[in-house]
Amino acid sequence: MNGDRPAEWKKLLTAAAAKCGRPVRLMEVCGSHSTAIARWGLRSLLPESVELLSGPGCPVCVSGAGFIDRTIALCRMGVRVALFGDLLRVPGNTGMTLGGEAMTMVIYSPSEALEYAVAHPAERVVLAAVGFEATTAAVAALLEKAVELDVPNFSLLTDFKYLRPALDVLTDGAVPVDGFLLPGHVAAVVGRAGFAGLSRPGVIAGFAAEEILHSIVILLTRIAAGDCAAVNDYPAVVPEQGTPRALAAIDRFFENTDGEWRGLGILGGACRKLRPEWSRFDASVQYELPLPPPPQINGCRCGDVLRGMIRPEACPLFGRVCTPEHPGGACMVSMEGACAAAWIYRERV
Ligand code: SF4
């Protein structure tokens, strides 16, 4: 932003915050928002009465350490594992990462995994993927193709999250949140309708600096009014009812299940797994992977960061032993992780 714009936004934000009549805690639940807010130093425009926390919006950060353990186990069975590069540096329960595993193959799109399996029929290929609704929809579309092509050497190991139930946990927690900046990418799949029933106000936001600031002003206004119906402030991308084709593909292949969100524990119905009728694509069934052991505690406070109880800077390891070059926890690994964003753009936070 140039010229007078920051000062104008400061005024607007201050006026909107004053209507709340009390300190408020907002939370962005999208890793891309965390990065954008840190990159542009948007926190510096907020009045003191508004705290903006980073929630569980980075898929790499909230994936259970057991997922990494199981992916390492697949590599050691001689299975080719296709994954996004961020996963290579996330520690599993034993502290080991996928970085040293020769059977990994870094991809930039899930479709590369299927193409590789088709081109190498003698190899066993697993797509290891984590993510929210946008990634789940992309992988469901890929499965439609795998069914059509009948690719017997291709399967999935996934840790897909269903965001909506996790928001309720954040409003019921020890440090309740007053309102959410809702993720535009997830909303493009589920629509504004996918955020029905929130107990706190929420605004679906775009990703440009002024789009985010505009959504924060609306969010403060909704908090002041006590209106919890979600607002779509990204209508060019987010349809009211979401994307029917993507929702149908997700529903065809996946069902909701209980599962671990790193830092939040086991959440009821907040994950997605392959339906039993598609077990031929389920690597955990095909390769009889053991269930993961319980997570270890190593001093990393990712859990508190992801619940909005502390800012990353409050973790005693932040910037000392934990940096993006040497991550001590999942939140420092991905560019979308709250700790990585806070460290990289620290002078502007
Ligand atoms: S700074 Fe590092 S160790 Fe601390 S909570 Fe963040 S990722 Fe974990």
Boltz pocket constraint, residues with backbone or C-beta under 6 A from the ligand:
constraints:
  - pocket:
      binder: B
      contacts: [[A, 299], [A, 300], [A, 301], [A, 302], [A, 303], [A, 305], [A, 312], [A, 315], [A, 316], [A, 317], [A, 318], [A, 319], [A, 322], [A, 323], [A, 327], [A, 328], [A, 329], [A, 330], [A, 331], [A, 332], [A, 333], [A, 339]]
      max_distance: 6.0
